[in-house]
Amino acid sequence: MSKDYVEIIEEAQFYLDSGQQERGIALLHQASELAKEAGEPIQQSAILNNLALEQERVGQGTAARESLLQSLKILQQANALSEAAVLKNLGLIERNLGNLDAAKQYYQSALELVTKIDDQLEMAWLLNDLGIVCKDQGQLTEARVYCEQALDLLKDQEAFDVCAHVLTGLALILELIHDVKGAKAYYGKALELYRQVDDQENEAVVLHNLGQLSDNQNQLLDALEYYFQSLAINLKNNYKMGVTENLNALAALISTAHQVVESLEQQSDNPLKNNPLSFKQIMSAWRQVLEEALTEGGLLNSSEDFALVTALTEANNLESAIEMHKQILGYNQKIEYRQGQIKTLIDLSLLVRDSQKLDLAEQYLTQALPLAQETANPDDLYNIYFNRGDIRMMAGQVPQAIDDYKAAVEVAESIRANLLLEQEALDYFAWPNLTAYDRLVRINAHDKEPKKAFFWAEQAKSREFLRRLRLSSITSPKQIPQALIDQEMQLIAQLRQTGTQLQVANEPRLNILRNYEILENNLYQLWNEIEQLAPEYIALRQGKPSSWEQLQQCLIV
């Protein structure tokens, strides 16, 4: 204890730079206590802030949150910028833990502080953070506004790292509204800027996002290239959250890659025929690159990482794919990453189902269900219920299968009733998700229950309309004045904010509830006014029942 905290910090940084995160984190704890003993609260707060970021990098999200809360408490009497920095990092931790409402509140509180002192760089950063959280919540218009405001603040700033963050955020949003060309252009600009400032962690994030973009466009080899480039950087630097995102994406891609390649090789117009390397050779080359990245990183106790790399690059049949997913599941569980666990459990279930292990397949989905209910992701819930329904049908458990199909339909219907969420309108409806309805129609028809079969057929027809509506070029009816549309959007935004207040309020909520009712009444009065101009528009907004022929009038063919 004879050393002062400055020396301990330097020693900690040495271990962190050499890849020995556990030792470095222990020393930062020690430095924090020494700063406290030395009567240096601001320095202790800064040390705790850095400690939290290192804890987050190795997957210790809960510990990171505690370190930041302790830092924030110390800063209660400190300057606004320091307090805002801690609030911003708390927002990051909450977002990574899946608590989006809490993250948004922290970011908004931080933005209020930096706005008061007119720090435009920090304002831009926090506006971008808010945009990303709104994107995660499916509020795409609000997200884009935040990010574009941030980009506008950076026009006269030479802040390459902040600008790269904003460009990445905008690219994510454009990708969700299906502007692939625009998204790729923004990713390219962001990647160039991150490389200029040598920010490898975010370089890996952008490469992963480019992999997803290629993956979604069925560009198999491009997706593998981007994912593996990202994984090499994340393994080298021991960025655990980045590693798990790469693993989850690659596992899904590689599980079917060999089947895809085999199918292409049988085609006369095989697009891979001029490729000098076989798929096996490509995977072998990437295994060497990844193992070199691990070695170069100088990490201790990395046998698990080497085993993961081996499983990932050598999966070439059903059994090896199952083993690969099991190892990735263990990795996700180790760092307590819920979304990764859900995805891996669903994929594992489908793989063991294909190997005729129906009981185990059902167990994996049942294990995933409470995790998906916690995150409330409708796509995950639908996939779990629907696939478990199929597995139970295969096992002859018809009543239980029907219950699962009904639960899947309830998820779809809850989304239909909540059309104001843009993410659901633009992205979720891109897939029909009608197969659960089809199962219910067939089962009821087979059991001579024509009324029930007809009911589910009509429900499915309505969902199909919504899908076609999204794919059409329909816009707000031109006969509605823009002022009314703007007023509608404003009221909807206020309703969402008030709804959030109702969820988080600790004291009596009567005033908040009254405000919500006033806003809701104002919105319905406005809709009554708009209905005189465009009844179909309001029918869609309010979910009013209409005949199939009437709804078809809304489509622009």
DACOR-V913230 format. One record per run of one state. SS is the DSSP state (~ for helix, > for strand, _ for the rest). FROM is the first residue (numbers start at 0). TO is the last residue. If there is no record, write none. Layout:
[[SS/FROM/TO] [SS/FROM/TO]]
This chain:
[[_/0/3] [~/4/16] [_/17/19] [~/20/36] [_/37/39] [~/40/56] [_/57/59] [~/60/76] [_/77/78] [~/79/95] [_/96/98] [~/99/115] [_/116/118] [~/119/135] [_/136/138] [~/139/152] [_/153/158] [~/159/175] [_/176/178] [~/179/195] [_/196/198] [~/199/215] [_/216/218] [~/219/236] [_/237/238] [~/239/264] [_/265/277] [~/278/296] [_/297/301] [~/302/313] [_/314/316] [~/317/333] [_/334/336] [~/337/353] [_/354/356] [~/357/374] [_/375/376] [~/377/393] [_/394/396] [~/397/415] [_/416/420] [~/421/425] [_/426/426] [~/427/429] [_/430/433] [~/434/445] [_/446/448] [~/449/470] [_/471/480] [~/481/503] [_/504/508] [~/509/530] [_/531/533] [~/534/541] [_/542/546] [~/547/551] [_/552/556]]
